[in-house]
Amino acid sequence: MAAPSKKLPRTATHRPATRRRHFRHDEYIAVDLFSGFGGLTDGIKRAGFTTIMAANHNSYKVEVHEANHPDAEHWIADLADPEAADYHSARDLPAADLLVAGVSCVNHSLANTVKAYEQGGTLFELEDPDYDARVTKSERDRATANCVLHYAQTHHPRLILVECTTQLTSWGPALPGRPKVGDGSTYRWWTKQFELLNYHPPKVLYLNSQFFGVPQSRDRGYWVFVDKSLPMPDLEHRPVSRCGRCDRDVEAVWTWKTGIPATGTVMYGKQYEYRCPSCRRPIVPPMTPSLAALDLTDLGTRIGDKPVKTFKDGFVGPLARSSMARAERCRQRFADFPAILMPAKGVHGSERLLMQPMATQTSQQETAILSTGPVIQPLWAPKAVPTMALAVDNFQGAARGAGDPLPTQVGSETLAMLSSGVLPYRKNTLPTVHSEAMPTFTSEQIPAVLTAAGWYKQNGTTSGHGTAPHPVTDPLGTLTAHDTTALLMAQWQASLAELPLEDCFYRMMAAHEIGRGCGFDVDFNDYRGTFTVWGSARNQVDGFGNAVSPQVGEWIGTRLRALIHTPQDCGTTTDLQAAA
């Protein structure tokens, strides 16, 4: 028998641009570290930057990035570990006006570095063979933040944008008595190094993608470093929102509720909120409903028709025991609705209605769709007779048919829909109702849905009775001058209360739905998007789930470009190099 072939170590691979670039006089160039599917690349492109180089260790993601950004050169390489066979130093990448980096957060949980710190491990020298793979990977992931520092030390770009989970601020040895919480000392050292390189202290932004036109609730941190030769830009997020008390649209003010906890976890609604600048009452900025990402032409298979399986715990049924239990709880709780988004596995998580953005998903989450069955006239069906009526009782909205794109929600314009829901499939996930933002997706997340119908009313107040979804059987109630009532109906034959669980329909969310939920312009039924992607559902979900929301990148990038694109500053890195 022939001996198995020995796999050769991978080496760093340079891929020249597949399309020659033609420079304009006022072109501003960027380099993207850990580019993934290119959420940041796409965002800053819309803002006016041209990415000339992107690097990532995953060849599939580089190929997808290359297909969507053929003008850029690419490196398939490990930028963090000098001992890796495919190592390529960030110092050797070309100079740029802007450096962007989505530093790794896959294994960035607080517990992953405890062992390394306790045993004296450093960021780059984990020589103890007893370190398990998870600790080593976590340390290397955190070391990706230092690749940004290495690039800045060599090329000193005038602008730097770093994206990561908010827990980056707890980077450091564990606190006494709190083995899962870092003390933040390494993080403070990291930011101090940029100040020593003549950058302003970083502006740290805590933003949720659901307020940028993305139908997903995704809390992330963004660190902006600006050279001291430039002023700091205005990066205060002030979304136009409706204040019910003042009875007018205002620029909402980002406001702390609690400050940053020791864990570093910062989430909208818990650690911060938005307030009216006049009356200081909390207000809710515009959000995009999860419905905008869902394909209702296919709601899966009737649960009772699914193959019966025997699971590891001995349970026999069409779905795992935890999935069946959660789906039944969801069906009872949202009995008057035809659809719901919810976690399919585990005991943690919360449901979301279709008129809400989908909840954040992590690498241990999958979301499912549970519904009362196929819609009579599904949304997104090509050339279908409109079956979705959207009624908006204010000057900002207009009725839309089933074939029309959904508008972005604002504080006084709220959509409602008759549908089911989406369930993540793993522990520590929250069910998402259709009206909430889709959860953040990561590499191992495939969502699933439960269906119902209803209307949604919002009058701008924050009390319990001010904003609420209602089944279509409820009366609309009295409308006032500032009330907003919306009815979004895709014709289902029943509500969840009318069917036993076996007669409900169930499926996992498809890759293209996750792509839309993450802010990418992917193909959707007969619609041809601008983003090119291929491969298995798992690989696509991994790419979408770990990507930066392009819309947030565009918002920040636009403000950074305005900082250097002035009559007094017409030179770019390209011009300066040419002059030299």
Backbone hydrogen bonds, N-H to C=O, Kabsch-Sander energy under -0.5 kcal/mol:
donor,donor_aa,acceptor,acceptor_aa,energy
12,A,85,A,-0.7
13,T,76,I,-2.3
15,R,74,H,-3.5
18,T,70,P,-0.9
19,R,70,P,-1.6
23,F,21,R,-0.5
27,E,24,R,-1.4
28,Y,48,G,-0.6
30,A,50,T,-2.3
31,V,98,L,-1.9
32,D,53,M,-2.6
33,L,31,V,-0.6
33,L,100,V,-2.7
34,F,55,A,-0.8
35,S,55,A,-2.0
38,G,35,S,-2.3
42,D,38,G,-2.8
43,G,39,G,-2.1
44,I,40,L,-2.8
45,K,41,T,-1.5
46,R,42,D,-1.9
47,A,43,G,-1.1
48,G,44,I,-0.6
48,G,45,K,-1.1
49,F,44,I,-2.8
50,T,28,Y,-2.9
51,T,49,F,-0.6
52,I,30,A,-2.5
52,I,50,T,-0.6
53,M,30,A,-0.9
54,A,73,E,-2.0
55,A,32,D,-2.1
56,N,75,W,-2.2
59,S,57,H,-0.6
62,V,58,N,-2.1
63,E,59,S,-2.4
64,V,60,Y,-2.2
65,H,61,K,-2.7
66,E,62,V,-2.9
67,A,63,E,-2.0
68,N,64,V,-1.4
69,H,65,H,-1.7
72,A,69,H,-1.6
73,E,52,I,-2.7
74,H,15,R,-2.8
75,W,54,A,-1.9
76,I,13,T,-2.9
77,A,56,N,-1.3
77,A,75,W,-0.9
78,D,86,D,-2.3
79,L,77,A,-0.7
84,A,81,D,-1.8
87,Y,84,A,-1.5
88,H,78,D,-1.9
92,D,89,S,-1.4
93,L,90,A,-1.3
97,D,29,I,-1.4
98,L,29,I,-1.7
99,L,159,L,-2.2
100,V,31,V,-2.6
101,A,161,L,-2.0
102,G,33,L,-1.3
103,V,101,A,-1.1
103,V,163,E,-1.1
108,H,105,C,-1.3
112,N,109,S,-0.9
113,T,110,L,-0.6
114,V,111,A,-1.1
117,Y,113,T,-2.5
118,E,114,V,-2.6
119,Q,115,K,-1.8
120,G,117,Y,-1.3
121,G,116,A,-3.6
122,T,125,E,-0.7
126,L,124,F,-0.5
127,E,125,E,-1.2
131,Y,128,D,-1.8
136,T,132,D,-2.0
137,K,133,A,-2.7
138,S,134,R,-2.4
139,E,135,V,-2.6
140,R,136,T,-2.3
141,D,137,K,-2.9
142,R,138,S,-2.5
143,A,139,E,-1.8
144,T,140,R,-0.8
144,T,141,D,-1.0
145,A,142,R,-1.3
146,N,143,A,-1.0
147,C,143,A,-0.8
147,C,144,T,-0.7
148,V,144,T,-0.8
149,L,145,A,-0.9
150,H,146,N,-2.5
151,Y,147,C,-2.1
152,A,148,V,-2.2
153,Q,149,L,-2.4
154,T,150,H,-1.4
155,H,151,Y,-3.0
156,H,151,Y,-0.6
156,H,152,A,-1.2
159,L,97,D,-1.8
160,I,225,F,-2.2
161,L,99,L,-2.9
162,V,223,W,-2.6
163,E,101,A,-2.7
164,C,221,G,-2.0
168,L,165,T,-1.6
169,T,166,T,-1.6
170,S,167,Q,-1.9
171,W,168,L,-1.6
175,L,178,R,-0.8
175,L,181,V,-3.0
178,R,175,L,-2.3
181,V,178,R,-2.1
183,D,173,P,-2.4
184,G,170,S,-1.0
186,T,171,W,-0.8
187,Y,171,W,-2.1
188,R,184,G,-2.2
189,W,185,S,-2.2
190,W,186,T,-2.4
191,T,187,Y,-2.4
192,K,188,R,-1.9
193,Q,189,W,-1.6
194,F,190,W,-0.8
195,E,191,T,-1.2
196,L,192,K,-1.9
197,L,193,Q,-0.8
198,N,195,E,-1.6
199,Y,194,F,-1.8
200,H,226,V,-3.1
203,K,224,V,-2.3
204,V,202,P,-0.7
205,L,203,K,-0.6
205,L,222,Y,-3.2
207,L,205,L,-0.7
207,L,220,R,-1.9
209,S,218,R,-1.8
211,F,208,N,-1.9
212,F,209,S,-2.1
214,V,209,S,-1.3
216,Q,214,V,-1.7
217,S,358,M,-3.5
217,S,438,M,-1.5
218,R,216,Q,-0.9
220,R,207,L,-2.2
221,G,164,C,-2.8
222,Y,205,L,-2.3
223,W,162,V,-3.0
224,V,203,K,-2.2
224,V,222,Y,-0.5
225,F,160,I,-2.4
225,F,223,W,-0.5
227,D,158,R,-2.4
228,K,198,N,-2.5
230,L,227,D,-2.3
235,L,233,P,-0.9
238,R,236,E,-0.7
241,S,250,V,-3.0
243,C,241,S,-0.5
243,C,248,R,-2.5
244,G,242,R,-0.7
244,G,460,G,-1.4
247,D,243,C,-1.4
248,R,243,C,-1.3
250,V,241,S,-3.3
252,A,239,P,-2.5
252,A,250,V,-0.9
253,V,275,R,-2.9
254,W,237,H,-0.5
254,W,252,A,-0.5
255,T,273,E,-3.3
257,K,271,Q,-3.5
258,T,271,Q,-1.6
259,G,271,Q,-0.9
264,G,261,P,-1.6
269,G,272,Y,-3.1
270,K,267,M,-1.3
271,Q,267,M,-2.4
272,Y,267,M,-1.3
273,E,255,T,-2.8
274,Y,283,I,-0.5
275,R,253,V,-2.2
276,C,281,R,-2.6
280,R,276,C,-1.4
283,I,274,Y,-2.4
288,T,210,Q,-0.7
290,S,356,Q,-3.0
290,S,434,H,-1.1
291,L,354,L,-1.9
291,L,434,H,-0.7
292,A,289,P,-1.7
293,A,290,S,-2.2
294,L,290,S,-0.5
294,L,291,L,-1.1
296,L,294,L,-0.8
298,D,295,D,-0.8
301,T,506,Y,-1.8
303,I,504,C,-3.0
304,G,502,E,-3.0
305,D,302,R,-1.7
306,K,302,R,-0.5
306,K,303,I,-1.4
309,K,317,G,-2.7
311,F,309,K,-0.6
311,F,315,F,-3.0
314,G,311,F,-2.5
317,G,309,K,-2.2
317,G,315,F,-0.5
324,M,320,A,-2.6
325,A,321,R,-2.4
326,R,322,S,-2.3
327,A,323,S,-2.5
328,E,324,M,-2.1
329,R,325,A,-2.2
330,C,326,R,-2.6
331,R,327,A,-2.5
332,Q,328,E,-2.2
333,R,329,R,-2.4
334,F,330,C,-2.3
335,A,332,Q,-1.0
337,F,334,F,-1.8
339,A,419,S,-6.5
339,A,420,S,-0.6
339,A,451,T,-5.5
340,I,370,L,-1.0
340,I,450,L,-4.7
341,L,352,R,-2.7
341,L,421,G,-1.4
342,M,368,A,-0.9
342,M,448,A,-0.6
344,A,366,E,-1.0
344,A,424,P,-8.1
345,K,424,P,-1.8
352,R,341,L,-2.5
353,L,433,V,-2.5
354,L,434,H,-2.4
356,Q,353,L,-1.8
358,M,215,P,-1.8
358,M,437,A,-3.7
359,A,438,M,-0.5
360,T,439,P,-0.9
365,Q,362,T,-2.0
368,A,342,M,-1.3
368,A,447,P,-0.9
368,A,448,A,-0.7
369,I,448,A,-4.1
369,I,507,R,-3.6
370,L,340,I,-1.0
370,L,368,A,-0.5
370,L,421,G,-1.8
371,S,450,L,-0.7
371,S,505,F,-3.0
372,T,338,P,-1.2
375,V,296,L,-0.6
376,I,491,Q,-4.4
380,W,402,A,-0.9
381,A,378,P,-1.1
384,A,381,A,-1.5
389,A,387,T,-0.6
390,L,388,M,-0.6
390,L,400,R,-0.9
391,A,389,A,-0.6
392,V,390,L,-0.5
394,N,392,V,-0.9
397,G,394,N,-0.9
404,D,401,G,-1.4
409,Q,287,M,-1.5
410,V,413,E,-1.1
413,E,410,V,-2.0
418,L,488,L,-1.3
419,S,417,M,-0.9
419,S,452,A,-1.3
420,S,338,P,-0.6
420,S,339,A,-0.7
420,S,451,T,-0.9
421,G,339,A,-0.7
421,G,340,I,-0.9
421,G,370,L,-1.9
422,V,432,T,-1.6
423,L,368,A,-2.0
423,L,448,A,-1.5
429,T,348,H,-0.7
429,T,426,R,-0.5
432,T,422,V,-1.7
433,V,431,P,-0.5
434,H,352,R,-1.1
434,H,420,S,-0.5
435,S,354,L,-0.7
435,S,355,M,-0.6
436,E,353,L,-1.9
436,E,356,Q,-1.9
436,E,433,V,-2.3
438,M,215,P,-2.5
438,M,358,M,-1.2
440,T,217,S,-0.6
442,T,362,T,-0.6
445,Q,442,T,-1.8
446,I,444,E,-0.6
448,A,368,A,-0.9
448,A,423,L,-0.6
449,V,507,R,-0.7
450,L,340,I,-4.0
450,L,369,I,-0.5
451,T,339,A,-0.8
451,T,420,S,-0.7
452,A,338,P,-7.4
453,A,336,D,-0.5
453,A,418,L,-0.6
454,G,488,L,-0.5
455,W,470,H,-2.4
456,Y,486,A,-2.2
457,K,468,A,-1.4
458,Q,484,T,-2.4
459,N,466,G,-1.0
466,G,463,S,-1.4
467,T,463,S,-0.7
468,A,457,K,-1.5
470,H,455,W,-2.9
472,V,453,A,-0.6
474,D,471,P,-1.8
483,D,480,T,-1.0
484,T,458,Q,-1.4
486,A,456,Y,-2.6
488,L,454,G,-0.9
489,M,487,L,-0.6
490,A,418,L,-0.6
490,A,488,L,-0.5
491,Q,489,M,-0.5
492,W,490,A,-0.7
496,L,337,F,-2.0
497,A,335,A,-2.9
498,E,495,S,-1.5
499,L,496,L,-1.3
503,D,500,P,-1.4
504,C,501,L,-1.5
505,F,371,S,-4.1
506,Y,301,T,-2.0
507,R,369,I,-2.0
509,M,367,T,-1.5
509,M,447,P,-9.9
514,I,510,A,-2.1
515,G,511,A,-2.5
516,R,512,H,-2.0
517,G,513,E,-2.7
518,C,514,I,-1.3
519,G,516,R,-1.6
520,F,515,G,-2.6
522,V,520,F,-1.7
524,F,527,Y,-2.3
527,Y,524,F,-2.6
529,G,527,Y,-0.7
531,F,521,D,-2.8
532,T,530,T,-0.5
540,Q,536,S,-2.4
541,V,537,A,-2.9
542,D,538,R,-2.2
543,G,539,N,-2.1
544,F,540,Q,-3.0
545,G,541,V,-3.0
546,N,542,D,-1.4
547,A,544,F,-1.3
552,V,549,S,-0.7
553,G,549,S,-1.8
554,E,550,P,-2.4
555,W,551,Q,-1.9
556,I,552,V,-2.4
557,G,553,G,-2.9
558,T,554,E,-2.6
559,R,555,W,-1.1
560,L,556,I,-1.8
561,R,557,G,-2.7
562,A,558,T,-1.8
563,L,559,R,-0.7
564,I,560,L,-0.8
564,I,561,R,-0.8
565,H,561,R,-2.4
566,T,564,I,-1.5
566,T,569,D,-0.8
569,D,566,T,-1.6
576,L,572,T,-2.7
577,Q,573,T,-2.4
578,A,574,T,-2.2
579,A,575,D,-2.5
580,A,576,L,-1.8
